[in-house]
Amino acid sequence: MTAPAKPPLALFHYYGCPFCTMVDRVVEQLGLEVERHDIFQDSSAREQLIDATGRQTVPVLKIGDGADAKWMPESRDIMRWLQQEYG
């Protein structure tokens, strides 16, 4: 029996954000494929983030797609969740 597929991951961030960099390090250590959206380079990503969370604070990890997607703010929560799920 195979394990269920893991949901796609997307990280909303911006270049130079120290909290985003901490999350990026965990992503790299775990060898994860994570789609990245720089909210200062991509206005549609910024709008999507604001629509989903009501704010433009980053980092935020989007877990899954569509209406069922979960949005996780806070770098420490994101890192802890990634370690638990993929570590």
PDB file with SEQRES, HELIX, SHEET and CRYST1 records, atoms N, CA, C and O in Angstrom:
SEQRES   1 A   87  MET THR ALA PRO ALA LYS PRO PRO LEU ALA LEU PHE HIS          
SEQRES   2 A   87  TYR TYR GLY CYS PRO PHE CYS THR MET VAL ASP ARG VAL          
SEQRES   3 A   87  VAL GLU GLN LEU GLY LEU GLU VAL GLU ARG HIS ASP ILE          
SEQRES   4 A   87  PHE GLN ASP SER SER ALA ARG GLU GLN LEU ILE ASP ALA          
SEQRES   5 A   87  THR GLY ARG GLN THR VAL PRO VAL LEU LYS ILE GLY ASP          
SEQRES   6 A   87  GLY ALA ASP ALA LYS TRP MET PRO GLU SER ARG ASP ILE          
SEQRES   7 A   87  MET ARG TRP LEU GLN GLN GLU TYR GLY                          
HELIX    1 AA1 PRO A   18  LEU A   30  1                                  13    
HELIX    2 AA2 SER A   43  THR A   53  1                                  11    
HELIX    3 AA3 GLY A   66  ASP A   68  5                                   3    
HELIX    4 AA4 SER A   75  TYR A   86  1                                  12    
SHEET    1 AA1 4 GLU A  35  ASP A  38  0                                        
SHEET    2 AA1 4 LEU A   9  HIS A  13  1                                        
SHEET    3 AA1 4 VAL A  60  ILE A  63 -1                                        
SHEET    4 AA1 4 LYS A  70  PRO A  73 -1                                        
CRYST1    1.000    1.000    1.000  90.00  90.00  90.00 P 1           1          
ATOM      1  N   MET A   1       0.843  -1.177   0.000  1.00  0.00           N  
ATOM      2  CA  MET A   1       0.000   0.000   0.000  1.00  0.00           C  
ATOM      3  C   MET A   1       0.893   1.246   0.000  1.00  0.00           C  
ATOM      4  O   MET A   1       1.834   1.349   0.787  1.00  0.00           O  
ATOM      5  N   THR A   2       0.585   2.178  -0.886  1.00  0.00           N  
ATOM      6  CA  THR A   2       1.415   3.380  -0.996  1.00  0.00           C  
ATOM      7  C   THR A   2       0.867   4.494  -0.112  1.00  0.00           C  
ATOM      8  O   THR A   2      -0.330   4.566   0.168  1.00  0.00           O  
ATOM      9  N   ALA A   3       1.771   5.351   0.314  1.00  0.00           N  
ATOM     10  CA  ALA A   3       1.392   6.491   1.139  1.00  0.00           C  
ATOM     11  C   ALA A   3       0.664   7.511   0.274  1.00  0.00           C  
ATOM     12  O   ALA A   3       0.952   7.633  -0.917  1.00  0.00           O  
ATOM     13  N   PRO A   4      -0.266   8.236   0.856  1.00  0.00           N  
ATOM     14  CA  PRO A   4      -0.950   9.268   0.074  1.00  0.00           C  
ATOM     15  C   PRO A   4       0.029  10.342  -0.393  1.00  0.00           C  
ATOM     16  O   PRO A   4       1.018  10.636   0.278  1.00  0.00           O  
ATOM     17  N   ALA A   5      -0.263  10.916  -1.545  1.00  0.00           N  
ATOM     18  CA  ALA A   5       0.608  11.956  -2.109  1.00  0.00           C  
ATOM     19  C   ALA A   5       0.596  13.183  -1.204  1.00  0.00           C  
ATOM     20  O   ALA A   5      -0.439  13.564  -0.657  1.00  0.00           O  
ATOM     21  N   LYS A   6       1.752  13.782  -1.061  1.00  0.00           N  
ATOM     22  CA  LYS A   6       1.864  15.011  -0.281  1.00  0.00           C  
ATOM     23  C   LYS A   6       1.322  16.171  -1.111  1.00  0.00           C  
ATOM     24  O   LYS A   6       1.476  16.177  -2.332  1.00  0.00           O  
ATOM     25  N   PRO A   7       0.693  17.149  -0.469  1.00  0.00           N  
ATOM     26  CA  PRO A   7       0.144  18.285  -1.210  1.00  0.00           C  
ATOM     27  C   PRO A   7       1.256  19.175  -1.756  1.00  0.00           C  
ATOM     28  O   PRO A   7       2.352  19.209  -1.196  1.00  0.00           O  
ATOM     29  N   PRO A   8       0.982  19.896  -2.848  1.00  0.00           N  
ATOM     30  CA  PRO A   8       1.978  20.847  -3.351  1.00  0.00           C  
ATOM     31  C   PRO A   8       2.175  21.974  -2.340  1.00  0.00           C  
ATOM     32  O   PRO A   8       1.254  22.353  -1.616  1.00  0.00           O  
ATOM     33  N   LEU A   9       3.395  22.498  -2.310  1.00  0.00           N  
ATOM     34  CA  LEU A   9       3.756  23.562  -1.374  1.00  0.00           C  
ATOM     35  C   LEU A   9       4.181  24.806  -2.141  1.00  0.00           C  
ATOM     36  O   LEU A   9       4.853  24.714  -3.168  1.00  0.00           O  
ATOM     37  N   ALA A  10       3.786  25.962  -1.639  1.00  0.00           N  
ATOM     38  CA  ALA A  10       4.204  27.236  -2.221  1.00  0.00           C  
ATOM     39  C   ALA A  10       4.569  28.179  -1.079  1.00  0.00           C  
ATOM     40  O   ALA A  10       3.819  28.319  -0.113  1.00  0.00           O  
ATOM     41  N   LEU A  11       5.716  28.816  -1.199  1.00  0.00           N  
ATOM     42  CA  LEU A  11       6.182  29.751  -0.182  1.00  0.00           C  
ATOM     43  C   LEU A  11       6.055  31.172  -0.705  1.00  0.00           C  
ATOM     44  O   LEU A  11       6.628  31.519  -1.737  1.00  0.00           O  
ATOM     45  N   PHE A  12       5.307  31.984   0.012  1.00  0.00           N  
ATOM     46  CA  PHE A  12       5.185  33.398  -0.293  1.00  0.00           C  
ATOM     47  C   PHE A  12       6.218  34.117   0.556  1.00  0.00           C  
ATOM     48  O   PHE A  12       6.226  33.979   1.780  1.00  0.00           O  
ATOM     49  N   HIS A  13       7.089  34.883  -0.088  1.00  0.00           N  
ATOM     50  CA  HIS A  13       8.257  35.463   0.571  1.00  0.00           C  
ATOM     51  C   HIS A  13       8.672  36.722  -0.173  1.00  0.00           C  
ATOM     52  O   HIS A  13       8.013  37.145  -1.123  1.00  0.00           O  
ATOM     53  N   TYR A  14       9.776  37.314   0.272  1.00  0.00           N  
ATOM     54  CA  TYR A  14      10.458  38.316  -0.539  1.00  0.00           C  
ATOM     55  C   TYR A  14      11.956  38.205  -0.293  1.00  0.00           C  
ATOM     56  O   TYR A  14      12.395  37.808   0.787  1.00  0.00           O  
ATOM     57  N   TYR A  15      12.719  38.555  -1.295  1.00  0.00           N  
ATOM     58  CA  TYR A  15      14.171  38.478  -1.231  1.00  0.00           C  
ATOM     59  C   TYR A  15      14.679  39.404  -0.134  1.00  0.00           C  
ATOM     60  O   TYR A  15      14.296  40.572  -0.074  1.00  0.00           O  
ATOM     61  N   GLY A  16      15.534  38.886   0.725  1.00  0.00           N  
ATOM     62  CA  GLY A  16      16.122  39.681   1.792  1.00  0.00           C  
ATOM     63  C   GLY A  16      15.405  39.573   3.126  1.00  0.00           C  
ATOM     64  O   GLY A  16      15.889  40.100   4.127  1.00  0.00           O  
ATOM     65  N   CYS A  17      14.275  38.909   3.160  1.00  0.00           N  
ATOM     66  CA  CYS A  17      13.523  38.731   4.408  1.00  0.00           C  
ATOM     67  C   CYS A  17      14.239  37.677   5.264  1.00  0.00           C  
ATOM     68  O   CYS A  17      14.351  36.526   4.844  1.00  0.00           O  
ATOM     69  N   PRO A  18      14.724  38.048   6.454  1.00  0.00           N  
ATOM     70  CA  PRO A  18      15.475  37.080   7.266  1.00  0.00           C  
ATOM     71  C   PRO A  18      14.635  35.888   7.723  1.00  0.00           C  
ATOM     72  O   PRO A  18      15.159  34.780   7.838  1.00  0.00           O  
ATOM     73  N   PHE A  19      13.365  36.090   7.982  1.00  0.00           N  
ATOM     74  CA  PHE A  19      12.511  34.982   8.406  1.00  0.00           C  
ATOM     75  C   PHE A  19      12.245  34.026   7.241  1.00  0.00           C  
ATOM     76  O   PHE A  19      12.139  32.814   7.428  1.00  0.00           O  
ATOM     77  N   CYS A  20      12.140  34.592   6.035  1.00  0.00           N  
ATOM     78  CA  CYS A  20      11.975  33.770   4.833  1.00  0.00           C  
ATOM     79  C   CYS A  20      13.234  32.937   4.590  1.00  0.00           C  
ATOM     80  O   CYS A  20      13.149  31.775   4.192  1.00  0.00           O  
ATOM     81  N   THR A  21      14.389  33.529   4.830  1.00  0.00           N  
ATOM     82  CA  THR A  21      15.662  32.826   4.649  1.00  0.00           C  
ATOM     83  C   THR A  21      15.754  31.627   5.585  1.00  0.00           C  
ATOM     84  O   THR A  21      16.249  30.571   5.192  1.00  0.00           O  
ATOM     85  N   MET A  22      15.282  31.782   6.819  1.00  0.00           N  
ATOM     86  CA  MET A  22      15.290  30.657   7.765  1.00  0.00           C  
ATOM     87  C   MET A  22      14.427  29.507   7.237  1.00  0.00           C  
ATOM     88  O   MET A  22      14.822  28.345   7.321  1.00  0.00           O  
ATOM     89  N   VAL A  23      13.251  29.831   6.695  1.00  0.00           N  
ATOM     90  CA  VAL A  23      12.377  28.803   6.128  1.00  0.00           C  
ATOM     91  C   VAL A  23      13.045  28.166   4.916  1.00  0.00           C  
ATOM     92  O   VAL A  23      12.997  26.946   4.754  1.00  0.00           O  
ATOM     93  N   ASP A  24      13.665  28.976   4.065  1.00  0.00           N  
ATOM     94  CA  ASP A  24      14.354  28.462   2.878  1.00  0.00           C  
ATOM     95  C   ASP A  24      15.435  27.441   3.247  1.00  0.00           C  
ATOM     96  O   ASP A  24      15.602  26.432   2.562  1.00  0.00           O  
ATOM     97  N   ARG A  25      16.155  27.705   4.318  1.00  0.00           N  
ATOM     98  CA  ARG A  25      17.198  26.766   4.751  1.00  0.00           C  
ATOM     99  C   ARG A  25      16.620  25.399   5.091  1.00  0.00           C  
ATOM    100  O   ARG A  25      17.196  24.372   4.732  1.00  0.00           O  
ATOM    101  N   VAL A  26      15.490  25.384   5.777  1.00  0.00           N  
ATOM    102  CA  VAL A  26      14.844  24.111   6.123  1.00  0.00           C  
ATOM    103  C   VAL A  26      14.350  23.411   4.861  1.00  0.00           C  
ATOM    104  O   VAL A  26      14.500  22.197   4.728  1.00  0.00           O  
ATOM    105  N   VAL A  27      13.767  24.163   3.939  1.00  0.00           N  
ATOM    106  CA  VAL A  27      13.305  23.603   2.673  1.00  0.00           C  
ATOM    107  C   VAL A  27      14.475  22.941   1.947  1.00  0.00           C  
ATOM    108  O   VAL A  27      14.352  21.819   1.457  1.00  0.00           O  
ATOM    109  N   GLU A  28      15.604  23.636   1.881  1.00  0.00           N  
ATOM    110  CA  GLU A  28      16.788  23.101   1.199  1.00  0.00           C  
ATOM    111  C   GLU A  28      17.341  21.877   1.934  1.00  0.00           C  
ATOM    112  O   GLU A  28      17.700  20.888   1.296  1.00  0.00           O  
ATOM    113  N   GLN A  29      17.413  21.933   3.263  1.00  0.00           N  
ATOM    114  CA  GLN A  29      17.928  20.795   4.041  1.00  0.00           C  
ATOM    115  C   GLN A  29      17.089  19.545   3.816  1.00  0.00           C  
ATOM    116  O   GLN A  29      17.617  18.434   3.761  1.00  0.00           O  
ATOM    117  N   LEU A  30      15.787  19.732   3.686  1.00  0.00           N  
ATOM    118  CA  LEU A  30      14.888  18.598   3.495  1.00  0.00           C  
ATOM    119  C   LEU A  30      14.775  18.184   2.028  1.00  0.00           C  
ATOM    120  O   LEU A  30      14.177  17.153   1.720  1.00  0.00           O  
ATOM    121  N   GLY A  31      15.342  18.977   1.128  1.00  0.00           N  
ATOM    122  CA  GLY A  31      15.304  18.660  -0.300  1.00  0.00           C  
ATOM    123  C   GLY A  31      13.905  18.715  -0.894  1.00  0.00           C  
ATOM    124  O   GLY A  31      13.554  17.901  -1.748  1.00  0.00           O  
ATOM    125  N   LEU A  32      13.109  19.674  -0.440  1.00  0.00           N  
ATOM    126  CA  LEU A  32      11.721  19.762  -0.875  1.00  0.00           C  
ATOM    127  C   LEU A  32      11.569  20.604  -2.130  1.00  0.00           C  
ATOM    128  O   LEU A  32      12.333  21.538  -2.374  1.00  0.00           O  
ATOM    129  N   GLU A  33      10.563  20.250  -2.919  1.00  0.00           N  
ATOM    130  CA  GLU A  33      10.173  21.070  -4.066  1.00  0.00           C  
ATOM    131  C   GLU A  33       9.100  22.029  -3.583  1.00  0.00           C  
ATOM    132  O   GLU A  33       7.994  21.611  -3.242  1.00  0.00           O  
ATOM    133  N   VAL A  34       9.423  23.299  -3.557  1.00  0.00           N  
ATOM    134  CA  VAL A  34       8.489  24.318  -3.088  1.00  0.00           C  
ATOM    135  C   VAL A  34       8.460  25.437  -4.121  1.00  0.00           C  
ATOM    136  O   VAL A  34       9.493  26.015  -4.460  1.00  0.00           O  
ATOM    137  N   GLU A  35       7.281  25.726  -4.606  1.00  0.00           N  
ATOM    138  CA  GLU A  35       7.104  26.845  -5.526  1.00  0.00           C  
ATOM    139  C   GLU A  35       7.284  28.130  -4.717  1.00  0.00           C  
ATOM    140  O   GLU A  35       6.761  28.243  -3.608  1.00  0.00           O  
ATOM    141  N   ARG A  36       8.009  29.080  -5.256  1.00  0.00           N  
ATOM    142  CA  ARG A  36       8.264  30.330  -4.527  1.00  0.00           C  
ATOM    143  C   ARG A  36       7.624  31.506  -5.242  1.00  0.00           C  
ATOM    144  O   ARG A  36       7.667  31.619  -6.467  1.00  0.00           O  
ATOM    145  N   HIS A  37       7.027  32.383  -4.433  1.00  0.00           N  
ATOM    146  CA  HIS A  37       6.374  33.577  -4.952  1.00  0.00           C  
ATOM    147  C   HIS A  37       6.904  34.786  -4.193  1.00  0.00           C  
ATOM    148  O   HIS A  37       6.625  34.946  -3.004  1.00  0.00           O  
ATOM    149  N   ASP A  38       7.661  35.631  -4.870  1.00  0.00           N  
ATOM    150  CA  ASP A  38       8.190  36.854  -4.276  1.00  0.00           C  
ATOM    151  C   ASP A  38       7.105  37.919  -4.373  1.00  0.00           C  
ATOM    152  O   ASP A  38       6.753  38.350  -5.471  1.00  0.00           O  
ATOM    153  N   ILE A  39       6.577  38.342  -3.235  1.00  0.00           N  
ATOM    154  CA  ILE A  39       5.434  39.263  -3.247  1.00  0.00           C  
ATOM    155  C   ILE A  39       5.800  40.667  -3.711  1.00  0.00           C  
ATOM    156  O   ILE A  39       4.906  41.449  -4.034  1.00  0.00           O  
ATOM    157  N   PHE A  40       7.079  41.013  -3.754  1.00  0.00           N  
ATOM    158  CA  PHE A  40       7.485  42.319  -4.252  1.00  0.00           C  
ATOM    159  C   PHE A  40       7.788  42.275  -5.746  1.00  0.00           C  
ATOM    160  O   PHE A  40       7.771  43.314  -6.406  1.00  0.00           O  
ATOM    161  N   GLN A  41       8.063  41.097  -6.289  1.00  0.00           N  
ATOM    162  CA  GLN A  41       8.325  40.946  -7.723  1.00  0.00           C  
ATOM    163  C   GLN A  41       7.058  40.571  -8.499  1.00  0.00           C  
ATOM    164  O   GLN A  41       6.978  40.783  -9.709  1.00  0.00           O  
ATOM    165  N   ASP A  42       6.071  40.014  -7.792  1.00  0.00           N  
ATOM    166  CA  ASP A  42       4.868  39.487  -8.444  1.00  0.00           C  
ATOM    167  C   ASP A  42       3.632  40.039  -7.730  1.00  0.00           C  
ATOM    168  O   ASP A  42       3.239  39.543  -6.674  1.00  0.00           O  
ATOM    169  N   SER A  43       3.033  41.058  -8.312  1.00  0.00           N  
ATOM    170  CA  SER A  43       1.880  41.696  -7.655  1.00  0.00           C  
ATOM    171  C   SER A  43       0.693  40.746  -7.546  1.00  0.00           C  
ATOM    172  O   SER A  43      -0.092  40.859  -6.604  1.00  0.00           O  
ATOM    173  N   SER A  44       0.540  39.818  -8.480  1.00  0.00           N  
ATOM    174  CA  SER A  44      -0.576  38.872  -8.385  1.00  0.00           C  
ATOM    175  C   SER A  44      -0.378  37.922  -7.198  1.00  0.00           C  
ATOM    176  O   SER A  44      -1.350  37.515  -6.560  1.00  0.00           O  
ATOM    177  N   ALA A  45       0.868  37.572  -6.905  1.00  0.00           N  
ATOM    178  CA  ALA A  45       1.150  36.739  -5.730  1.00  0.00           C  
ATOM    179  C   ALA A  45       0.824  37.512  -4.454  1.00  0.00           C  
ATOM    180  O   ALA A  45       0.263  36.953  -3.512  1.00  0.00           O  
ATOM    181  N   ARG A  46       1.175  38.793  -4.426  1.00  0.00           N  
ATOM    182  CA  ARG A  46       0.865  39.632  -3.269  1.00  0.00           C  
ATOM    183  C   ARG A  46      -0.642  39.714  -3.065  1.00  0.00           C  
ATOM    184  O   ARG A  46      -1.118  39.592  -1.936  1.00  0.00           O  
ATOM    185  N   GLU A  47      -1.392  39.919  -4.132  1.00  0.00           N  
ATOM    186  CA  GLU A  47      -2.856  39.986  -4.048  1.00  0.00           C  
ATOM    187  C   GLU A  47      -3.447  38.657  -3.579  1.00  0.00           C  
ATOM    188  O   GLU A  47      -4.372  38.633  -2.768  1.00  0.00           O  
ATOM    189  N   GLN A  48      -2.907  37.556  -4.094  1.00  0.00           N  
ATOM    190  CA  GLN A  48      -3.382  36.233  -3.677  1.00  0.00           C  
ATOM    191  C   GLN A  48      -3.150  36.035  -2.177  1.00  0.00           C  
ATOM    192  O   GLN A  48      -4.016  35.516  -1.474  1.00  0.00           O  
ATOM    193  N   LEU A  49      -1.997  36.446  -1.701  1.00  0.00           N  
ATOM    194  CA  LEU A  49      -1.667  36.331  -0.284  1.00  0.00           C  
ATOM    195  C   LEU A  49      -2.623  37.177   0.564  1.00  0.00           C  
ATOM    196  O   LEU A  49      -3.144  36.702   1.573  1.00  0.00           O  
ATOM    197  N   ILE A  50      -2.849  38.411   0.160  1.00  0.00           N  
ATOM    198  CA  ILE A  50      -3.746  39.296   0.907  1.00  0.00           C  
ATOM    199  C   ILE A  50      -5.174  38.756   0.896  1.00  0.00           C  
ATOM    200  O   ILE A  50      -5.857  38.785   1.920  1.00  0.00           O  
ATOM    201  N   ASP A  51      -5.624  38.267  -0.248  1.00  0.00           N  
ATOM    202  CA  ASP A  51      -6.971  37.695  -0.338  1.00  0.00           C  
ATOM    203  C   ASP A  51      -7.135  36.505   0.603  1.00  0.00           C  
ATOM    204  O   ASP A  51      -8.187  36.335   1.218  1.00  0.00           O  
ATOM    205  N   ALA A  52      -6.096  35.685   0.712  1.00  0.00           N  
ATOM    206  CA  ALA A  52      -6.177  34.466   1.517  1.00  0.00           C  
ATOM    207  C   ALA A  52      -5.988  34.718   3.007  1.00  0.00           C  
ATOM    208  O   ALA A  52      -6.615  34.059   3.836  1.00  0.00           O  
ATOM    209  N   THR A  53      -5.119  35.676   3.351  1.00  0.00           N  
ATOM    210  CA  THR A  53      -4.749  35.849   4.765  1.00  0.00           C  
ATOM    211  C   THR A  53      -5.169  37.191   5.353  1.00  0.00           C  
ATOM    212  O   THR A  53      -5.185  37.357   6.572  1.00  0.00           O  
ATOM    213  N   GLY A  54      -5.506  38.135   4.504  1.00  0.00           N  
ATOM    214  CA  GLY A  54      -5.864  39.459   4.983  1.00  0.00           C  
ATOM    215  C   GLY A  54      -4.670  40.354   5.268  1.00  0.00           C  
ATOM    216  O   GLY A  54      -4.832  41.467   5.768  1.00  0.00           O  
ATOM    217  N   ARG A  55      -3.472  39.878   4.955  1.00  0.00           N  
ATOM    218  CA  ARG A  55      -2.270  40.677   5.191  1.00  0.00           C  
ATOM    219  C   ARG A  55      -1.184  40.265   4.204  1.00  0.00           C  
ATOM    220  O   ARG A  55      -1.303  39.248   3.521  1.00  0.00           O  
ATOM    221  N   GLN A  56      -0.117  41.070   4.139  1.00  0.00           N  
ATOM    222  CA  GLN A  56       0.979  40.736   3.224  1.00  0.00           C  
ATOM    223  C   GLN A  56       2.254  40.377   3.972  1.00  0.00           C  
ATOM    224  O   GLN A  56       3.347  40.457   3.412  1.00  0.00           O  
ATOM    225  N   THR A  57       2.123  39.985   5.222  1.00  0.00           N  
ATOM    226  CA  THR A  57       3.269  39.574   6.027  1.00  0.00           C  
ATOM    227  C   THR A  57       3.769  38.216   5.540  1.00  0.00           C  
ATOM    228  O   THR A  57       2.975  37.306   5.301  1.00  0.00           O  
ATOM    229  N   VAL A  58       5.080  38.084   5.396  1.00  0.00           N  
ATOM    230  CA  VAL A  58       5.684  36.825   4.961  1.00  0.00           C  
ATOM    231  C   VAL A  58       6.737  36.401   5.973  1.00  0.00           C  
ATOM    232  O   VAL A  58       7.198  37.226   6.761  1.00  0.00           O  
ATOM    233  N   PRO A  59       7.124  35.136   5.966  1.00  0.00           N  
ATOM    234  CA  PRO A  59       6.745  34.074   5.044  1.00  0.00           C  
ATOM    235  C   PRO A  59       5.388  33.476   5.381  1.00  0.00           C  
ATOM    236  O   PRO A  59       4.936  33.488   6.525  1.00  0.00           O  
ATOM    237  N   VAL A  60       4.757  32.950   4.329  1.00  0.00           N  
ATOM    238  CA  VAL A  60       3.532  32.173   4.463  1.00  0.00           C  
ATOM    239  C   VAL A  60       3.673  30.967   3.548  1.00  0.00           C  
ATOM    240  O   VAL A  60       4.041  31.100   2.380  1.00  0.00           O  
ATOM    241  N   LEU A  61       3.380  29.796   4.085  1.00  0.00           N  
ATOM    242  CA  LEU A  61       3.419  28.566   3.302  1.00  0.00           C  
ATOM    243  C   LEU A  61       2.004  28.198   2.910  1.00  0.00           C  
ATOM    244  O   LEU A  61       1.128  28.070   3.765  1.00  0.00           O  
ATOM    245  N   LYS A  62       1.781  28.026   1.615  1.00  0.00           N  
ATOM    246  CA  LYS A  62       0.494  27.552   1.110  1.00  0.00           C  
ATOM    247  C   LYS A  62       0.622  26.049   0.916  1.00  0.00           C  
ATOM    248  O   LYS A  62       1.496  25.570   0.193  1.00  0.00           O  
ATOM    249  N   ILE A  63      -0.260  25.322   1.573  1.00  0.00           N  
ATOM    250  CA  ILE A  63      -0.230  23.860   1.541  1.00  0.00           C  
ATOM    251  C   ILE A  63      -1.442  23.390   0.759  1.00  0.00           C  
ATOM    252  O   ILE A  63      -2.575  23.557   1.211  1.00  0.00           O  
ATOM    253  N   GLY A  64      -1.220  22.804  -0.407  1.00  0.00           N  
ATOM    254  CA  GLY A  64      -2.314  22.324  -1.240  1.00  0.00           C  
ATOM    255  C   GLY A  64      -2.730  23.358  -2.264  1.00  0.00           C  
ATOM    256  O   GLY A  64      -2.122  24.421  -2.395  1.00  0.00           O  
ATOM    257  N   ASP A  65      -3.793  23.014  -2.993  1.00  0.00           N  
ATOM    258  CA  ASP A  65      -4.297  23.864  -4.069  1.00  0.00           C  
ATOM    259  C   ASP A  65      -5.783  24.124  -3.900  1.00  0.00           C  
ATOM    260  O   ASP A  65      -6.474  23.438  -3.146  1.00  0.00           O  
ATOM    261  N   GLY A  66      -6.248  25.116  -4.609  1.00  0.00           N  
ATOM    262  CA  GLY A  66      -7.680  25.377  -4.676  1.00  0.00           C  
ATOM    263  C   GLY A  66      -8.289  25.797  -3.353  1.00  0.00           C  
ATOM    264  O   GLY A  66      -7.607  26.319  -2.472  1.00  0.00           O  
ATOM    265  N   ALA A  67      -9.594  25.558  -3.231  1.00  0.00           N  
ATOM    266  CA  ALA A  67     -10.344  25.976  -2.047  1.00  0.00           C  
ATOM    267  C   ALA A  67      -9.914  25.240  -0.785  1.00  0.00           C  
ATOM    268  O   ALA A  67     -10.135  25.725   0.324  1.00  0.00           O  
ATOM    269  N   ASP A  68      -9.300  24.068  -0.950  1.00  0.00           N  
ATOM    270  CA  ASP A  68      -8.878  23.268   0.202  1.00  0.00           C  
ATOM    271  C   ASP A  68      -7.490  23.646   0.717  1.00  0.00           C  
ATOM    272  O   ASP A  68      -7.020  23.070   1.699  1.00  0.00           O  
ATOM    273  N   ALA A  69      -6.830  24.602   0.070  1.00  0.00           N  
ATOM    274  CA  ALA A  69      -5.475  24.978   0.476  1.00  0.00           C  
ATOM    275  C   ALA A  69      -5.490  25.562   1.885  1.00  0.00           C  
ATOM    276  O   ALA A  69      -6.431  26.244   2.291  1.00  0.00           O  
ATOM    277  N   LYS A  70      -4.427  25.273   2.606  1.00  0.00           N  
ATOM    278  CA  LYS A  70      -4.237  25.839   3.939  1.00  0.00           C  
ATOM    279  C   LYS A  70      -3.083  26.836   3.854  1.00  0.00           C  
ATOM    280  O   LYS A  70      -2.097  26.601   3.155  1.00  0.00           O  
ATOM    281  N   TRP A  71      -3.213  27.931   4.559  1.00  0.00           N  
ATOM    282  CA  TRP A  71      -2.204  28.989   4.556  1.00  0.00           C  
ATOM    283  C   TRP A  71      -1.588  29.065   5.943  1.00  0.00           C  
ATOM    284  O   TRP A  71      -2.285  29.328   6.923  1.00  0.00           O  
ATOM    285  N   MET A  72      -0.276  28.834   6.029  1.00  0.00           N  
ATOM    286  CA  MET A  72       0.415  28.812   7.316  1.00  0.00           C  
ATOM    287  C   MET A  72       1.398  29.980   7.405  1.00  0.00           C  
ATOM    288  O   MET A  72       2.408  29.995   6.701  1.00  0.00           O  
ATOM    289  N   PRO A  73       1.106  30.964   8.272  1.00  0.00           N  
ATOM    290  CA  PRO A  73       2.057  32.054   8.504  1.00  0.00           C  
ATOM    291  C   PRO A  73       3.053  31.670   9.595  1.00  0.00           C  
ATOM    292  O   PRO A  73       2.975  30.588  10.178  1.00  0.00           O  
ATOM    293  N   GLU A  74       3.982  32.574   9.855  1.00  0.00           N  
ATOM    294  CA  GLU A  74       4.951  32.463  10.953  1.00  0.00           C  
ATOM    295  C   GLU A  74       6.064  31.452  10.646  1.00  0.00           C  
ATOM    296  O   GLU A  74       5.823  30.250  10.530  1.00  0.00           O  
ATOM    297  N   SER A  75       7.268  31.968  10.521  1.00  0.00           N  
ATOM    298  CA  SER A  75       8.423  31.160  10.118  1.00  0.00           C  
ATOM    299  C   SER A  75       8.644  29.955  11.027  1.00  0.00           C  
ATOM    300  O   SER A  75       8.894  28.857  10.530  1.00  0.00           O  
ATOM    301  N   ARG A  76       8.560  30.128  12.326  1.00  0.00           N  
ATOM    302  CA  ARG A  76       8.814  29.000  13.243  1.00  0.00           C  
ATOM    303  C   ARG A  76       7.763  27.912  13.104  1.00  0.00           C  
ATOM    304  O   ARG A  76       8.089  26.726  13.166  1.00  0.00           O  
ATOM    305  N   ASP A  77       6.511  28.296  12.918  1.00  0.00           N  
ATOM    306  CA  ASP A  77       5.458  27.311  12.703  1.00  0.00           C  
ATOM    307  C   ASP A  77       5.682  26.556  11.399  1.00  0.00           C  
ATOM    308  O   ASP A  77       5.512  25.338  11.340  1.00  0.00           O  
ATOM    309  N   ILE A  78       6.065  27.286  10.355  1.00  0.00           N  
ATOM    310  CA  ILE A  78       6.334  26.663   9.057  1.00  0.00           C  
ATOM    311  C   ILE A  78       7.482  25.668   9.184  1.00  0.00           C  
ATOM    312  O   ILE A  78       7.374  24.536   8.713  1.00  0.00           O  
ATOM    313  N   MET A  79       8.577  26.078   9.814  1.00  0.00           N  
ATOM    314  CA  MET A  79       9.747  25.200   9.944  1.00  0.00           C  
ATOM    315  C   MET A  79       9.405  23.958  10.758  1.00  0.00           C  
ATOM    316  O   MET A  79       9.802  22.849  10.402  1.00  0.00           O  
ATOM    317  N   ARG A  80       8.674  24.142  11.842  1.00  0.00           N  
ATOM    318  CA  ARG A  80       8.278  23.011  12.683  1.00  0.00           C  
ATOM    319  C   ARG A  80       7.407  22.035  11.889  1.00  0.00           C  
ATOM    320  O   ARG A  80       7.614  20.823  11.958  1.00  0.00           O  
ATOM    321  N   TRP A  81       6.437  22.554  11.137  1.00  0.00           N  
ATOM    322  CA  TRP A  81       5.537  21.713  10.358  1.00  0.00           C  
ATOM    323  C   TRP A  81       6.315  20.958   9.274  1.00  0.00           C  
ATOM    324  O   TRP A  81       6.099  19.763   9.075  1.00  0.00           O  
ATOM    325  N   LEU A  82       7.213  21.649   8.580  1.00  0.00           N  
ATOM    326  CA  LEU A  82       8.003  20.985   7.537  1.00  0.00           C  
ATOM    327  C   LEU A  82       8.851  19.845   8.130  1.00  0.00           C  
ATOM    328  O   LEU A  82       8.943  18.767   7.544  1.00  0.00           O  
ATOM    329  N   GLN A  83       9.460  20.092   9.283  1.00  0.00           N  
ATOM    330  CA  GLN A  83      10.277  19.053   9.925  1.00  0.00           C  
ATOM    331  C   GLN A  83       9.414  17.852  10.318  1.00  0.00           C  
ATOM    332  O   GLN A  83       9.830  16.706  10.144  1.00  0.00           O  
ATOM    333  N   GLN A  84       8.219  18.111  10.845  1.00  0.00           N  
ATOM    334  CA  GLN A  84       7.331  17.023  11.267  1.00  0.00           C  
ATOM    335  C   GLN A  84       6.833  16.215  10.074  1.00  0.00           C  
ATOM    336  O   GLN A  84       6.777  14.987  10.128  1.00  0.00           O  
ATOM    337  N   GLU A  85       6.471  16.911   8.995  1.00  0.00           N  
ATOM    338  CA  GLU A  85       5.897  16.240   7.836  1.00  0.00           C  
ATOM    339  C   GLU A  85       6.921  15.584   6.916  1.00  0.00           C  
ATOM    340  O   GLU A  85       6.642  14.550   6.309  1.00  0.00           O  
ATOM    341  N   TYR A  86       8.102  16.182   6.811  1.00  0.00           N  
ATOM    342  CA  TYR A  86       9.073  15.735   5.810  1.00  0.00           C  
ATOM    343  C   TYR A  86      10.431  15.357   6.388  1.00  0.00           C  
ATOM    344  O   TYR A  86      11.267  14.798   5.678  1.00  0.00           O  
ATOM    345  N   GLY A  87      10.666  15.654   7.670  1.00  0.00           N  
ATOM    346  CA  GLY A  87      11.976  15.417   8.264  1.00  0.00           C  
ATOM    347  C   GLY A  87      12.216  13.981   8.653  1.00  0.00           C  
ATOM    348  O   GLY A  87      13.285  13.650   9.166  1.00  0.00           O  
TER     349      GLY A  87                                                      
END                                                                             
